[in-house]
């Protein structure tokens, strides 16, 4: 049986694959940026004016003309009185309520997908081994992992090619997102000669889950 490429279209946003369909992600999935939702609520302070009048003054006058006496009293708040006015200034403020909506966590790229066929993996493994330098082997291995999904056993076999612990750890971290069975990734720890490397890989995997 041969699978020949026909065509491709962008995946629909929010697509949910049926139970009998395997979704394979190639390359590094782009994480959507964080969405910030801002709600503006106006708050109005009402104006209140209070006027108090106290000590109202009065003017009295006595007039005696031709034996006739007359008393006149005039009450005037502006005379000898006190007028007190309290004013509260109107003020409008705006309260912004910000909510941060995190994008949904992307599933691991190759989880529950199909790993490379045994024949394709054998060819890839031979190609990695042919490289003369460790750096070149690592670059070739990452190229293989970027374009294919790998099982834990296949990742372990690639790690065993490298002679340096640091190189093994580098590839083991890189290949995690390309693993078809991330729940069994702890088996990759068998390739390390130092427990510190296993601890570092375990911490990395926990941070990716």
C-alpha positions in Angstrom: 0.0 0.0 0.0 1.2 3.5 -0.8 -0.1 6.8 0.5 0.2 9.6 -2.1 -0.3 13.3 -1.3 -3.4 14.8 -2.9 -4.2 18.1 -1.3 -4.5 20.0 2.0 -6.6 22.8 3.5 -6.2 24.8 6.7 -7.7 23.0 9.7 -11.0 24.5 10.9 -10.7 26.4 14.2 -12.1 24.4 17.1 -12.2 21.2 15.0 -12.9 18.1 17.1 -11.7 14.9 15.5 -14.0 11.9 15.5 -12.9 8.9 17.6 -11.8 7.0 14.5 -9.6 9.8 13.1 -6.0 10.5 14.1 -4.8 14.2 13.9 -1.1 14.6 13.3 0.5 18.0 13.9 3.7 18.8 11.9 6.3 21.3 13.0 5.8 23.6 16.0 2.1 24.6 16.5 1.5 28.3 16.8 0.0 29.3 20.1 -2.6 32.0 19.8 -1.8 35.1 21.7 -3.4 35.9 25.0 -6.7 37.7 24.7 -7.4 40.6 27.0 -11.0 41.6 27.6 -11.6 45.0 29.1 -14.9 46.1 30.6 -15.5 49.8 31.2 -18.0 50.8 34.0 -18.7 54.5 34.5 -19.1 55.7 38.1 -20.8 59.1 38.6 -20.6 61.1 41.8 -23.8 63.2 42.3 -23.6 67.0 43.0 -25.2 68.1 46.3 -25.5 71.8 47.3 -26.5 72.7 50.9 -27.3 76.3 52.0 -27.5 77.1 55.6 -28.7 80.6 56.9 -28.0 81.5 60.5 -27.8 84.6 62.7 -30.3 86.6 60.5 -29.9 90.2 61.4 -32.6 92.8 61.9 -32.7 96.6 62.0 -35.1 98.4 64.3 -36.0 102.1 64.2 -38.1 104.3 66.5 -39.7 107.5 65.2 -41.5 110.1 67.4 -43.2 112.8 65.4 -45.7 115.2 67.0 -46.2 113.0 70.0 -46.9 109.9 67.9 -44.4 107.0 68.4 -43.8 104.4 65.7 -41.4 101.4 65.9 -40.2 99.8 62.6 -38.3 96.5 62.5 -36.7 95.2 59.2 -35.3 91.7 59.0 -32.7 91.3 56.3 -30.4 88.2 56.0 -27.8 90.3 54.3 -27.5 92.6 57.4 -25.5 91.4 60.4 -26.3 87.8 59.2 -24.3 84.8 58.0 -25.0 82.6 54.9 -23.1 79.4 54.6 -23.1 77.3 51.4 -21.6 73.9 51.0 -21.1 72.6 47.4 -20.0 69.1 46.3 -18.4 69.1 42.9 -19.7 66.6 40.4 -17.1 64.1 39.2 -17.2 61.2 36.8 -14.6 58.4 36.8 -14.2 55.2 34.8 -13.3 51.8 36.3 -11.7 49.3 33.9 -12.0 45.6 34.7 -9.5 43.5 32.8 -9.9 39.7 32.4 -7.1 37.7 30.9 -8.2 34.7 28.7 -5.5 32.2 28.2 -5.4 30.2 24.9 -6.3 26.5 25.3 -3.3 24.3 25.9 -2.2 22.7 22.7 -2.1 18.9 22.7 1.2 17.2 22.3 1.9 17.1 18.6 2.1 13.4 17.9 0.1 12.0 20.8 -1.9 8.9 19.8 -0.7 9.3 16.2 1.3 6.7 14.1 5.0 6.5 14.5 7.5 6.1 11.5 7.3 2.8 9.8 10.2 0.3 10.6 11.7 0.7 7.1 11.6 4.5 7.1 13.1 4.6 10.6 15.9 2.2 9.7 16.9 4.4 6.8 16.7 7.5 9.1 18.8 5.8 11.8 21.4 4.8 9.2 21.6 8.4 7.9 22.1 9.8 11.4 24.9 7.3 12.1 26.7 8.2 8.9 27.3 11.8 10.0 30.9 12.4 11.1 30.3 14.9 13.9 28.1 14.8 16.9 26.6 18.3 16.1 25.7 17.1 12.6 24.2 13.9 14.0 22.1 16.0 16.3 20.9 18.3 13.6 20.0 15.4 11.4 18.1 13.6 14.2 16.1 16.8 14.9 15.3 17.1 11.2 13.9 13.5 11.3 11.9 14.2 14.4 10.5 17.5 13.1 9.1 15.8 10.0 7.9 12.5 11.6 6.3 11.1 14.7 8.4 8.7 16.8 7.7 6.1 19.4 9.5 5.9 22.7 11.6 3.0 21.4 12.6 4.9 18.3 13.6 8.0 20.3 15.6 5.8 22.6 17.5 4.2 19.7 18.4 7.7 18.3 19.6 8.8 21.7 21.9 5.8 22.0 23.8 7.0 18.8 25.1 10.0 20.6 28.3 9.7 22.7 27.8 12.7 24.9 25.2 12.9 27.7 24.4 16.5 26.9 23.6 15.6 23.3 21.3 12.8 24.4 19.5 15.1 26.8 19.1 17.8 24.1 17.5 15.4 21.7 15.3 13.8 24.3 13.8 17.2 25.2 13.4 18.1 21.5 11.7 14.8 20.6 9.1 14.9 23.4 6.5 16.8 21.3 7.1 14.3 18.5 6.4 11.2 20.6 3.3 9.1 19.9 3.2 7.8 23.5 4.2 10.7 25.9 2.7 8.8 28.9 5.6 6.3 28.5 8.3 8.8 28.0 10.0 7.9 31.3 11.5 4.9 29.5 13.8 7.3 27.7 15.7 7.8 31.0 17.4 4.4 30.4 19.8 6.0 27.9 21.4 8.3 30.5 24.4 7.5 32.6 23.8 10.2 35.2 20.7 10.6 37.4 21.0 14.4 37.0 20.1 14.0 33.3 17.1 11.9 34.1 15.9 14.5 36.7 16.3 17.3 34.2 14.3 15.4 31.5 11.6 14.6 34.0 11.3 18.3 35.0 11.1 19.3 31.4 8.4 16.8 30.7 6.3 17.9 33.7 6.6 21.5 32.5 5.3 20.5 29.1 2.2 18.6 30.4 
